[in-house]
Amino acid sequence: MSRQVGLVAVGVDDVGTDLPVLKGAASGAKRIVKWLESQKAFGIECTCKLLADGPGLRVTTRDVLDMTSDLVDEGGLDLLILYFSSHGIVQSANSELVLLSDAGRYPNEAIDIATTIHNARYLNIPHVVIISDACRNAVDPYSKLGRLNGIAAVQPLSVSGRRPGKVDVFYATEPSQTAKEYKGDGFFTQVLLETLYQPPVEVCEHWNNYPSPVIPTWLLENYLFEQVPRRAGNTEAA
């Protein structure tokens, strides 16, 4: 049985602020795209959109909205994956941002994760997975970072009379914690991809009409919740 999967992968190493330039955010987005494209061998029909910074390349909120709108407007998706890797901040319990390239220049160049989660329920897509490989450190509300205003990565369709879709969210770390990099890669993304490429038996189920094992999000979430901090404690991830 073929599944239609859309992916928007966003990776930003340099957010244009005093925060250090990352090493593995842009490459992490590219690796996520490569993984999903490899799933075509298992009957997955995928459309991948990549937004990664680099020499002469920036990622803006307009870029993100253009890419997500393209996938949502085309329709027919069984699953939409939104992947973000960059610096992240928490301003309050209801405001958590992943920064984009011009966050140091413009106050709205960030993705608001909480609003994205809410809007993702009303896209007429049965299942949305949001992955945030970013820090979740609190910032001074009176600082420049504290005054940023992020936008949702997706805009909802009409809510009235519509059955909400399922949304699963994967965070690299707990609130108030720092996401790590190790040997030039985002640590969470590295563990996630190792699990997806070589899934252990405890994250797999066998479903009717699917010849290969399936990785349900709830089993993957439980596995990563245990594995990421345990493995980080055994490395020099920083």
C-alpha positions as CSV (number, residue, x, y, z in Angstrom):
1,M,0.0,0.0,0.0
2,S,1.5,3.3,-1.1
3,R,1.5,6.3,1.2
4,Q,1.8,9.9,0.1
5,V,4.3,11.7,2.4
6,G,5.4,15.4,2.2
7,L,8.4,16.8,3.9
8,V,9.6,20.3,4.5
9,A,13.1,20.2,6.1
10,V,14.5,23.4,7.4
11,G,18.1,23.7,8.7
12,V,19.8,27.0,9.7
13,D,23.3,27.1,11.1
14,D,23.7,30.9,11.2
15,V,20.8,32.9,12.6
16,G,22.5,36.3,12.4
17,T,22.7,36.9,16.1
18,D,25.3,36.7,18.8
19,L,24.5,33.0,19.1
20,P,27.3,30.7,17.8
21,V,27.1,29.4,14.3
22,L,26.0,25.7,14.4
23,K,27.7,23.0,12.4
24,G,25.0,20.4,11.9
25,A,21.6,22.1,11.4
26,A,21.7,22.6,7.6
27,S,23.3,19.2,7.1
28,G,20.8,17.6,9.4
29,A,17.9,18.9,7.2
30,K,19.7,17.4,4.1
31,R,20.1,14.1,5.8
32,I,16.4,13.9,6.7
33,V,15.5,14.5,3.1
34,K,17.9,11.7,2.0
35,W,16.4,9.3,4.5
36,L,12.8,9.9,3.3
37,E,13.8,9.6,-0.3
38,S,15.4,6.2,0.6
39,Q,11.9,5.0,1.7
40,K,10.7,4.9,-1.9
41,A,12.0,1.4,-1.9
42,F,9.3,0.5,0.6
43,G,6.3,2.0,-1.3
44,I,6.5,5.5,0.0
45,E,5.7,8.3,-2.5
46,C,7.4,11.4,-1.2
47,T,7.7,15.0,-2.1
48,C,10.6,16.7,-0.3
49,K,11.2,20.4,0.1
50,L,14.7,21.5,1.5
51,L,15.5,24.8,3.0
52,A,19.1,25.0,4.3
53,D,21.4,27.9,4.7
54,G,25.0,28.1,3.5
55,P,27.4,30.5,1.6
56,G,25.1,33.0,-0.1
57,L,21.9,31.1,1.1
58,R,19.4,32.3,3.7
59,V,16.2,30.8,5.0
60,T,13.3,33.2,5.7
61,T,9.7,32.8,7.0
62,R,8.4,33.5,3.5
63,D,10.5,30.6,2.2
64,V,9.0,28.2,4.8
65,L,5.4,29.4,4.2
66,D,5.9,29.0,0.4
67,M,7.1,25.4,0.8
68,T,4.5,24.3,3.3
69,S,1.7,26.0,1.3
70,D,2.8,24.1,-1.9
71,L,2.4,20.8,-0.2
72,V,-0.8,21.5,1.7
73,D,-2.5,23.1,-1.4
74,E,-1.6,20.1,-3.6
75,G,-3.6,17.8,-1.3
76,G,-3.6,14.1,-1.2
77,L,-1.0,13.7,1.6
78,D,-1.3,10.9,4.2
79,L,1.5,12.3,6.2
80,L,3.3,15.7,6.4
81,I,6.6,16.0,8.2
82,L,8.0,19.4,9.3
83,Y,11.6,19.3,10.4
84,F,13.4,22.2,12.0
85,S,17.0,22.4,13.1
86,S,18.5,25.6,14.3
87,H,18.9,27.7,17.5
88,G,15.8,27.6,19.6
89,I,14.5,29.7,22.4
90,V,11.6,29.7,24.9
91,Q,10.0,33.0,25.7
92,S,7.1,31.7,27.8
93,A,5.0,28.5,28.2
94,N,3.1,29.4,25.1
95,S,5.9,30.8,23.0
96,E,8.7,28.6,21.7
97,L,10.7,29.7,18.6
98,V,13.1,28.2,16.1
99,L,15.2,30.9,14.6
100,L,15.8,31.5,10.9
101,S,18.6,33.3,9.0
102,D,17.5,36.9,9.6
103,A,16.5,36.6,13.3
104,G,19.2,39.2,14.1
105,R,17.7,41.7,11.8
106,Y,13.9,41.3,11.7
107,P,11.6,40.5,14.6
108,N,9.4,37.9,12.8
109,E,12.2,35.7,11.3
110,A,11.4,32.6,13.5
111,I,9.0,29.7,13.5
112,D,6.6,29.5,16.4
113,I,6.4,25.9,17.3
114,A,3.3,26.1,19.5
115,T,1.2,27.9,16.9
116,T,2.5,25.5,14.2
117,I,1.3,22.5,16.3
118,H,-2.1,24.1,16.7
119,N,-2.5,25.0,13.0
120,A,-1.2,21.6,11.8
121,R,-4.4,20.0,13.2
122,Y,-6.5,21.8,10.5
123,L,-4.7,21.1,7.3
124,N,-7.0,18.3,6.0
125,I,-4.0,16.0,6.4
126,P,-4.6,12.9,8.6
127,H,-1.2,12.9,10.3
128,V,1.5,15.6,10.8
129,V,4.8,15.0,12.5
130,I,6.8,18.0,13.7
131,I,10.5,17.5,14.6
132,S,12.4,20.3,16.4
133,D,16.1,19.7,16.8
134,A,16.7,23.0,18.7
135,C,17.5,24.3,22.1
136,R,14.6,25.2,24.4
137,N,16.4,27.6,26.7
138,A,14.5,30.5,28.3
139,V,15.5,34.0,27.3
140,D,15.2,37.4,29.0
141,P,11.8,38.8,27.7
142,Y,13.4,42.3,27.5
143,S,16.3,41.1,25.3
144,K,16.4,41.3,21.5
145,L,15.7,37.5,21.4
146,G,12.9,37.9,23.9
147,R,11.2,40.4,21.6
148,L,11.1,38.1,18.6
149,N,7.7,37.2,17.1
150,G,7.6,33.9,15.3
151,I,5.1,32.8,12.8
152,A,3.4,29.4,12.3
153,A,5.0,27.3,9.6
154,V,1.6,26.3,8.3
155,Q,-1.7,28.2,7.9
156,P,-4.9,26.3,8.9
157,L,-7.7,25.6,6.6
158,S,-11.3,26.3,7.7
159,V,-11.8,24.9,11.2
160,S,-15.6,24.8,11.2
161,G,-17.0,21.3,10.8
162,R,-13.5,19.8,10.2
163,R,-12.2,16.8,12.1
164,P,-8.8,17.7,13.4
165,G,-5.8,15.6,12.2
166,K,-3.3,13.9,14.5
167,V,-0.1,15.8,15.3
168,D,3.0,14.2,16.8
169,V,5.9,16.4,18.1
170,F,9.5,15.3,18.6
171,Y,11.7,17.7,20.6
172,A,15.5,17.3,20.8
173,T,15.4,18.1,24.5
174,E,13.3,19.0,27.5
175,P,12.1,22.5,28.2
176,S,14.9,24.8,29.6
177,Q,17.6,22.4,28.2
178,T,20.2,22.8,25.4
179,A,20.2,20.6,22.3
180,K,23.6,19.2,21.6
181,E,25.9,18.8,18.7
182,Y,28.5,16.0,18.4
183,K,31.2,15.7,15.7
184,G,29.5,18.3,13.5
185,D,26.0,16.7,13.7
186,G,22.9,17.6,15.6
187,F,22.9,14.9,18.3
188,F,19.1,14.3,18.3
189,T,19.0,14.1,14.5
190,Q,21.9,11.6,14.5
191,V,20.1,9.3,17.0
192,L,16.8,9.7,15.2
193,L,18.3,8.7,11.8
194,E,20.3,5.8,13.3
195,T,17.0,4.5,14.7
196,L,15.1,5.0,11.4
197,Y,17.7,3.4,9.2
198,Q,18.3,0.4,11.6
199,P,15.2,0.2,13.8
200,P,15.4,-2.0,16.8
201,V,12.6,-4.4,17.4
202,E,11.1,-2.4,20.2
203,V,10.1,0.4,17.8
204,C,8.6,-1.8,15.1
205,E,5.1,-3.3,14.5
206,H,3.8,-5.4,11.6
207,W,0.7,-4.0,10.0
208,N,-1.7,-5.7,7.5
209,N,-1.0,-4.7,3.9
210,Y,2.5,-3.5,4.8
211,P,5.2,-6.0,3.8
212,S,7.9,-4.2,5.9
213,P,7.9,-3.4,9.6
214,V,6.3,-0.1,10.5
215,I,7.6,2.4,13.1
216,P,4.7,3.9,14.9
217,T,5.3,7.4,16.3
218,W,4.4,6.5,19.8
219,L,7.0,3.7,20.0
220,L,9.6,6.0,18.4
221,E,8.8,8.7,20.9
222,N,9.3,6.4,23.9
223,Y,12.5,5.0,22.5
224,L,14.0,8.4,21.8
225,F,12.9,9.8,25.1
226,E,15.1,7.2,26.8
227,Q,17.9,6.8,24.3
228,V,18.8,10.5,23.6
229,P,19.7,11.6,27.1
230,R,21.3,8.2,27.9
231,R,23.6,8.4,24.9
232,A,24.3,12.1,25.4
233,G,25.5,11.3,28.8
234,N,28.0,8.8,27.4
235,T,29.5,11.2,24.8
236,E,31.2,14.6,24.7
237,A,28.3,16.2,23.0
238,A,28.3,19.9,23.5
